[in-house]
Amino acid sequence: MEQMLDYAVNYGFAMAVAVYLLVRMEGRLDQLTVSINELSKAITAKL
C-alpha cells in the first residue's frame, strides 16, 4: 500500500500537469485549425 501511495505522489502531479496542459492546448489547436482554413480560403480567393 505504501508503494502505491509513493507512486501516486511521485507521478500524480506530473500526470495532472500533463492533462491540464493538454486540455488548455486543445482549444488553441482548434482555433489554429480554423485560422489555417480561413487563410487557405483567402489565398485561394486571391488566385
mmCIF file of the N, C-alpha and C atoms, coordinates in Angstrom:
data_MODEL
# 
_entry.id   MODEL 
# 
loop_
_atom_site.group_PDB 
_atom_site.id 
_atom_site.type_symbol 
_atom_site.label_atom_id 
_atom_site.label_alt_id 
_atom_site.label_comp_id 
_atom_site.label_asym_id 
_atom_site.label_entity_id 
_atom_site.label_seq_id 
_atom_site.pdbx_PDB_ins_code 
_atom_site.Cartn_x 
_atom_site.Cartn_y 
_atom_site.Cartn_z 
_atom_site.occupancy 
_atom_site.B_iso_or_equiv 
_atom_site.pdbx_formal_charge 
_atom_site.auth_seq_id 
_atom_site.auth_comp_id 
_atom_site.auth_asym_id 
_atom_site.auth_atom_id 
_atom_site.pdbx_PDB_model_num 
ATOM 1   N N  . MET A 1 1  ? 0.826  -1.192 0.000   1.00 0.00 ? 1  MET A N  1 
ATOM 2   C CA . MET A 1 1  ? 0.000  0.000  0.000   1.00 0.00 ? 1  MET A CA 1 
ATOM 3   C C  . MET A 1 1  ? 0.872  1.260  0.000   1.00 0.00 ? 1  MET A C  1 
ATOM 4   N N  . GLU A 1 2  ? 1.953  1.198  0.765   1.00 0.00 ? 2  GLU A N  1 
ATOM 5   C CA . GLU A 1 2  ? 2.832  2.361  0.845   1.00 0.00 ? 2  GLU A CA 1 
ATOM 6   C C  . GLU A 1 2  ? 3.483  2.649  -0.510  1.00 0.00 ? 2  GLU A C  1 
ATOM 7   N N  . GLN A 1 3  ? 3.798  1.589  -1.232  1.00 0.00 ? 3  GLN A N  1 
ATOM 8   C CA . GLN A 1 3  ? 4.417  1.767  -2.543  1.00 0.00 ? 3  GLN A CA 1 
ATOM 9   C C  . GLN A 1 3  ? 3.425  2.410  -3.522  1.00 0.00 ? 3  GLN A C  1 
ATOM 10  N N  . MET A 1 4  ? 2.176  2.038  -3.462  1.00 0.00 ? 4  MET A N  1 
ATOM 11  C CA . MET A 1 4  ? 1.152  2.634  -4.328  1.00 0.00 ? 4  MET A CA 1 
ATOM 12  C C  . MET A 1 4  ? 0.997  4.121  -4.025  1.00 0.00 ? 4  MET A C  1 
ATOM 13  N N  . LEU A 1 5  ? 1.016  4.463  -2.752  1.00 0.00 ? 5  LEU A N  1 
ATOM 14  C CA . LEU A 1 5  ? 0.922  5.859  -2.354  1.00 0.00 ? 5  LEU A CA 1 
ATOM 15  C C  . LEU A 1 5  ? 2.141  6.628  -2.846  1.00 0.00 ? 5  LEU A C  1 
ATOM 16  N N  . ASP A 1 6  ? 3.301  6.016  -2.775  1.00 0.00 ? 6  ASP A N  1 
ATOM 17  C CA . ASP A 1 6  ? 4.533  6.641  -3.259  1.00 0.00 ? 6  ASP A CA 1 
ATOM 18  C C  . ASP A 1 6  ? 4.449  6.905  -4.759  1.00 0.00 ? 6  ASP A C  1 
ATOM 19  N N  . TYR A 1 7  ? 3.932  5.943  -5.522  1.00 0.00 ? 7  TYR A N  1 
ATOM 20  C CA . TYR A 1 7  ? 3.759  6.148  -6.965  1.00 0.00 ? 7  TYR A CA 1 
ATOM 21  C C  . TYR A 1 7  ? 2.789  7.294  -7.245  1.00 0.00 ? 7  TYR A C  1 
ATOM 22  N N  . ALA A 1 8  ? 1.712  7.349  -6.505  1.00 0.00 ? 8  ALA A N  1 
ATOM 23  C CA . ALA A 1 8  ? 0.727  8.409  -6.711  1.00 0.00 ? 8  ALA A CA 1 
ATOM 24  C C  . ALA A 1 8  ? 1.332  9.773  -6.418  1.00 0.00 ? 8  ALA A C  1 
ATOM 25  N N  . VAL A 1 9  ? 2.134  9.866  -5.397  1.00 0.00 ? 9  VAL A N  1 
ATOM 26  C CA . VAL A 1 9  ? 2.765  11.136 -5.047  1.00 0.00 ? 9  VAL A CA 1 
ATOM 27  C C  . VAL A 1 9  ? 3.795  11.530 -6.097  1.00 0.00 ? 9  VAL A C  1 
ATOM 28  N N  . ASN A 1 10 ? 4.593  10.582 -6.541  1.00 0.00 ? 10 ASN A N  1 
ATOM 29  C CA . ASN A 1 10 ? 5.669  10.882 -7.483  1.00 0.00 ? 10 ASN A CA 1 
ATOM 30  C C  . ASN A 1 10 ? 5.164  11.172 -8.891  1.00 0.00 ? 10 ASN A C  1 
ATOM 31  N N  . TYR A 1 11 ? 4.195  10.422 -9.359  1.00 0.00 ? 11 TYR A N  1 
ATOM 32  C CA . TYR A 1 11 ? 3.748  10.549 -10.735 1.00 0.00 ? 11 TYR A CA 1 
ATOM 33  C C  . TYR A 1 11 ? 2.414  11.274 -10.866 1.00 0.00 ? 11 TYR A C  1 
ATOM 34  N N  . GLY A 1 12 ? 1.681  11.396 -9.818  1.00 0.00 ? 12 GLY A N  1 
ATOM 35  C CA . GLY A 1 12 ? 0.362  12.021 -9.883  1.00 0.00 ? 12 GLY A CA 1 
ATOM 36  C C  . GLY A 1 12 ? 0.431  13.482 -10.280 1.00 0.00 ? 12 GLY A C  1 
ATOM 37  N N  . PHE A 1 13 ? 1.378  14.210 -9.723  1.00 0.00 ? 13 PHE A N  1 
ATOM 38  C CA . PHE A 1 13 ? 1.499  15.626 -10.049 1.00 0.00 ? 13 PHE A CA 1 
ATOM 39  C C  . PHE A 1 13 ? 1.870  15.810 -11.509 1.00 0.00 ? 13 PHE A C  1 
ATOM 40  N N  . ALA A 1 14 ? 2.823  15.032 -11.998 1.00 0.00 ? 14 ALA A N  1 
ATOM 41  C CA . ALA A 1 14 ? 3.235  15.135 -13.400 1.00 0.00 ? 14 ALA A CA 1 
ATOM 42  C C  . ALA A 1 14 ? 2.072  14.795 -14.336 1.00 0.00 ? 14 ALA A C  1 
ATOM 43  N N  . MET A 1 15 ? 1.303  13.791 -13.980 1.00 0.00 ? 15 MET A N  1 
ATOM 44  C CA . MET A 1 15 ? 0.159  13.421 -14.809 1.00 0.00 ? 15 MET A CA 1 
ATOM 45  C C  . MET A 1 15 ? -0.899 14.518 -14.790 1.00 0.00 ? 15 MET A C  1 
ATOM 46  N N  . ALA A 1 16 ? -1.131 15.112 -13.642 1.00 0.00 ? 16 ALA A N  1 
ATOM 47  C CA . ALA A 1 16 ? -2.121 16.190 -13.550 1.00 0.00 ? 16 ALA A CA 1 
ATOM 48  C C  . ALA A 1 16 ? -1.685 17.395 -14.381 1.00 0.00 ? 16 ALA A C  1 
ATOM 49  N N  . VAL A 1 17 ? -0.418 17.735 -14.340 1.00 0.00 ? 17 VAL A N  1 
ATOM 50  C CA . VAL A 1 17 ? 0.075  18.859 -15.138 1.00 0.00 ? 17 VAL A CA 1 
ATOM 51  C C  . VAL A 1 17 ? -0.055 18.550 -16.624 1.00 0.00 ? 17 VAL A C  1 
ATOM 52  N N  . ALA A 1 18 ? 0.273  17.332 -17.026 1.00 0.00 ? 18 ALA A N  1 
ATOM 53  C CA . ALA A 1 18 ? 0.169  16.945 -18.433 1.00 0.00 ? 18 ALA A CA 1 
ATOM 54  C C  . ALA A 1 18 ? -1.277 17.032 -18.921 1.00 0.00 ? 18 ALA A C  1 
ATOM 55  N N  . VAL A 1 19 ? -2.206 16.542 -18.125 1.00 0.00 ? 19 VAL A N  1 
ATOM 56  C CA . VAL A 1 19 ? -3.625 16.606 -18.506 1.00 0.00 ? 19 VAL A CA 1 
ATOM 57  C C  . VAL A 1 19 ? -4.083 18.051 -18.599 1.00 0.00 ? 19 VAL A C  1 
ATOM 58  N N  . TYR A 1 20 ? -3.698 18.869 -17.649 1.00 0.00 ? 20 TYR A N  1 
ATOM 59  C CA . TYR A 1 20 ? -4.067 20.286 -17.660 1.00 0.00 ? 20 TYR A CA 1 
ATOM 60  C C  . TYR A 1 20 ? -3.549 20.969 -18.924 1.00 0.00 ? 20 TYR A C  1 
ATOM 61  N N  . LEU A 1 21 ? -2.300 20.730 -19.274 1.00 0.00 ? 21 LEU A N  1 
ATOM 62  C CA . LEU A 1 21 ? -1.724 21.363 -20.462 1.00 0.00 ? 21 LEU A CA 1 
ATOM 63  C C  . LEU A 1 21 ? -2.380 20.867 -21.743 1.00 0.00 ? 21 LEU A C  1 
ATOM 64  N N  . LEU A 1 22 ? -2.694 19.574 -21.802 1.00 0.00 ? 22 LEU A N  1 
ATOM 65  C CA . LEU A 1 22 ? -3.367 19.049 -22.985 1.00 0.00 ? 22 LEU A CA 1 
ATOM 66  C C  . LEU A 1 22 ? -4.757 19.647 -23.158 1.00 0.00 ? 22 LEU A C  1 
ATOM 67  N N  . VAL A 1 23 ? -5.469 19.823 -22.075 1.00 0.00 ? 23 VAL A N  1 
ATOM 68  C CA . VAL A 1 23 ? -6.811 20.416 -22.150 1.00 0.00 ? 23 VAL A CA 1 
ATOM 69  C C  . VAL A 1 23 ? -6.718 21.869 -22.605 1.00 0.00 ? 23 VAL A C  1 
ATOM 70  N N  . ARG A 1 24 ? -5.748 22.606 -22.086 1.00 0.00 ? 24 ARG A N  1 
ATOM 71  C CA . ARG A 1 24 ? -5.575 24.006 -22.489 1.00 0.00 ? 24 ARG A CA 1 
ATOM 72  C C  . ARG A 1 24 ? -5.160 24.126 -23.939 1.00 0.00 ? 24 ARG A C  1 
ATOM 73  N N  . MET A 1 25 ? -4.296 23.244 -24.394 1.00 0.00 ? 25 MET A N  1 
ATOM 74  C CA . MET A 1 25 ? -3.797 23.320 -25.768 1.00 0.00 ? 25 MET A CA 1 
ATOM 75  C C  . MET A 1 25 ? -4.844 22.904 -26.787 1.00 0.00 ? 25 MET A C  1 
ATOM 76  N N  . GLU A 1 26 ? -5.797 22.090 -26.380 1.00 0.00 ? 26 GLU A N  1 
ATOM 77  C CA . GLU A 1 26 ? -6.812 21.613 -27.314 1.00 0.00 ? 26 GLU A CA 1 
ATOM 78  C C  . GLU A 1 26 ? -7.595 22.777 -27.918 1.00 0.00 ? 26 GLU A C  1 
ATOM 79  N N  . GLY A 1 27 ? -7.991 23.712 -27.091 1.00 0.00 ? 27 GLY A N  1 
ATOM 80  C CA . GLY A 1 27 ? -8.735 24.873 -27.588 1.00 0.00 ? 27 GLY A CA 1 
ATOM 81  C C  . GLY A 1 27 ? -7.909 25.719 -28.536 1.00 0.00 ? 27 GLY A C  1 
ATOM 82  N N  . ARG A 1 28 ? -6.652 25.887 -28.231 1.00 0.00 ? 28 ARG A N  1 
ATOM 83  C CA . ARG A 1 28 ? -5.775 26.672 -29.093 1.00 0.00 ? 28 ARG A CA 1 
ATOM 84  C C  . ARG A 1 28 ? -5.514 25.967 -30.411 1.00 0.00 ? 28 ARG A C  1 
ATOM 85  N N  . LEU A 1 29 ? -5.409 24.647 -30.375 1.00 0.00 ? 29 LEU A N  1 
ATOM 86  C CA . LEU A 1 29 ? -5.217 23.899 -31.613 1.00 0.00 ? 29 LEU A CA 1 
ATOM 87  C C  . LEU A 1 29 ? -6.453 23.991 -32.500 1.00 0.00 ? 29 LEU A C  1 
ATOM 88  N N  . ASP A 1 30 ? -7.625 23.946 -31.905 1.00 0.00 ? 30 ASP A N  1 
ATOM 89  C CA . ASP A 1 30 ? -8.857 24.103 -32.681 1.00 0.00 ? 30 ASP A CA 1 
ATOM 90  C C  . ASP A 1 30 ? -8.908 25.482 -33.326 1.00 0.00 ? 30 ASP A C  1 
ATOM 91  N N  . GLN A 1 31 ? -8.538 26.505 -32.580 1.00 0.00 ? 31 GLN A N  1 
ATOM 92  C CA . GLN A 1 31 ? -8.533 27.870 -33.110 1.00 0.00 ? 31 GLN A CA 1 
ATOM 93  C C  . GLN A 1 31 ? -7.491 27.998 -34.225 1.00 0.00 ? 31 GLN A C  1 
ATOM 94  N N  . LEU A 1 32 ? -6.348 27.374 -34.063 1.00 0.00 ? 32 LEU A N  1 
ATOM 95  C CA . LEU A 1 32 ? -5.308 27.399 -35.091 1.00 0.00 ? 32 LEU A CA 1 
ATOM 96  C C  . LEU A 1 32 ? -5.785 26.714 -36.365 1.00 0.00 ? 32 LEU A C  1 
ATOM 97  N N  . THR A 1 33 ? -6.490 25.618 -36.231 1.00 0.00 ? 33 THR A N  1 
ATOM 98  C CA . THR A 1 33 ? -7.032 24.912 -37.391 1.00 0.00 ? 33 THR A CA 1 
ATOM 99  C C  . THR A 1 33 ? -8.014 25.787 -38.155 1.00 0.00 ? 33 THR A C  1 
ATOM 100 N N  . VAL A 1 34 ? -8.877 26.467 -37.447 1.00 0.00 ? 34 VAL A N  1 
ATOM 101 C CA . VAL A 1 34 ? -9.840 27.367 -38.086 1.00 0.00 ? 34 VAL A CA 1 
ATOM 102 C C  . VAL A 1 34 ? -9.107 28.493 -38.814 1.00 0.00 ? 34 VAL A C  1 
ATOM 103 N N  . SER A 1 35 ? -8.105 29.056 -38.183 1.00 0.00 ? 35 SER A N  1 
ATOM 104 C CA . SER A 1 35 ? -7.346 30.140 -38.792 1.00 0.00 ? 35 SER A CA 1 
ATOM 105 C C  . SER A 1 35 ? -6.621 29.683 -40.054 1.00 0.00 ? 35 SER A C  1 
ATOM 106 N N  . ILE A 1 36 ? -6.053 28.505 -40.024 1.00 0.00 ? 36 ILE A N  1 
ATOM 107 C CA . ILE A 1 36 ? -5.366 27.978 -41.205 1.00 0.00 ? 36 ILE A CA 1 
ATOM 108 C C  . ILE A 1 36 ? -6.357 27.738 -42.336 1.00 0.00 ? 36 ILE A C  1 
ATOM 109 N N  . ASN A 1 37 ? -7.525 27.229 -42.016 1.00 0.00 ? 37 ASN A N  1 
ATOM 110 C CA . ASN A 1 37 ? -8.551 27.018 -43.049 1.00 0.00 ? 37 ASN A CA 1 
ATOM 111 C C  . ASN A 1 37 ? -9.004 28.339 -43.653 1.00 0.00 ? 37 ASN A C  1 
ATOM 112 N N  . GLU A 1 38 ? -9.177 29.371 -42.832 1.00 0.00 ? 38 GLU A N  1 
ATOM 113 C CA . GLU A 1 38 ? -9.566 30.683 -43.333 1.00 0.00 ? 38 GLU A CA 1 
ATOM 114 C C  . GLU A 1 38 ? -8.468 31.275 -44.219 1.00 0.00 ? 38 GLU A C  1 
ATOM 115 N N  . LEU A 1 39 ? -7.217 31.108 -43.825 1.00 0.00 ? 39 LEU A N  1 
ATOM 116 C CA . LEU A 1 39 ? -6.094 31.591 -44.610 1.00 0.00 ? 39 LEU A CA 1 
ATOM 117 C C  . LEU A 1 39 ? -6.042 30.889 -45.967 1.00 0.00 ? 39 LEU A C  1 
ATOM 118 N N  . SER A 1 40 ? -6.261 29.607 -45.943 1.00 0.00 ? 40 SER A N  1 
ATOM 119 C CA . SER A 1 40 ? -6.278 28.845 -47.192 1.00 0.00 ? 40 SER A CA 1 
ATOM 120 C C  . SER A 1 40 ? -7.369 29.347 -48.134 1.00 0.00 ? 40 SER A C  1 
ATOM 121 N N  . LYS A 1 41 ? -8.551 29.608 -47.590 1.00 0.00 ? 41 LYS A N  1 
ATOM 122 C CA . LYS A 1 41 ? -9.647 30.126 -48.415 1.00 0.00 ? 41 LYS A CA 1 
ATOM 123 C C  . LYS A 1 41 ? -9.315 31.516 -48.954 1.00 0.00 ? 41 LYS A C  1 
ATOM 124 N N  . ALA A 1 42 ? -8.697 32.365 -48.150 1.00 0.00 ? 42 ALA A N  1 
ATOM 125 C CA . ALA A 1 42 ? -8.335 33.715 -48.585 1.00 0.00 ? 42 ALA A CA 1 
ATOM 126 C C  . ALA A 1 42 ? -7.290 33.672 -49.692 1.00 0.00 ? 42 ALA A C  1 
ATOM 127 N N  . ILE A 1 43 ? -6.331 32.775 -49.566 1.00 0.00 ? 43 ILE A N  1 
ATOM 128 C CA . ILE A 1 43 ? -5.298 32.642 -50.611 1.00 0.00 ? 43 ILE A CA 1 
ATOM 129 C C  . ILE A 1 43 ? -5.912 32.123 -51.893 1.00 0.00 ? 43 ILE A C  1 
ATOM 130 N N  . THR A 1 44 ? -6.806 31.161 -51.791 1.00 0.00 ? 44 THR A N  1 
ATOM 131 C CA . THR A 1 44 ? -7.467 30.597 -52.973 1.00 0.00 ? 44 THR A CA 1 
ATOM 132 C C  . THR A 1 44 ? -8.327 31.659 -53.660 1.00 0.00 ? 44 THR A C  1 
ATOM 133 N N  . ALA A 1 45 ? -8.987 32.500 -52.888 1.00 0.00 ? 45 ALA A N  1 
ATOM 134 C CA . ALA A 1 45 ? -9.852 33.542 -53.460 1.00 0.00 ? 45 ALA A CA 1 
ATOM 135 C C  . ALA A 1 45 ? -9.026 34.588 -54.210 1.00 0.00 ? 45 ALA A C  1 
ATOM 136 N N  . LYS A 1 46 ? -7.805 34.857 -53.771 1.00 0.00 ? 46 LYS A N  1 
ATOM 137 C CA . LYS A 1 46 ? -6.958 35.858 -54.418 1.00 0.00 ? 46 LYS A CA 1 
ATOM 138 C C  . LYS A 1 46 ? -6.398 35.351 -55.740 1.00 0.00 ? 46 LYS A C  1 
ATOM 139 N N  . LEU A 1 47 ? -6.315 34.023 -55.906 1.00 0.00 ? 47 LEU A N  1 
ATOM 140 C CA . LEU A 1 47 ? -5.766 33.464 -57.144 1.00 0.00 ? 47 LEU A CA 1 
ATOM 141 C C  . LEU A 1 47 ? -6.824 33.484 -58.158 1.00 0.00 ? 47 LEU A C  1 
# 
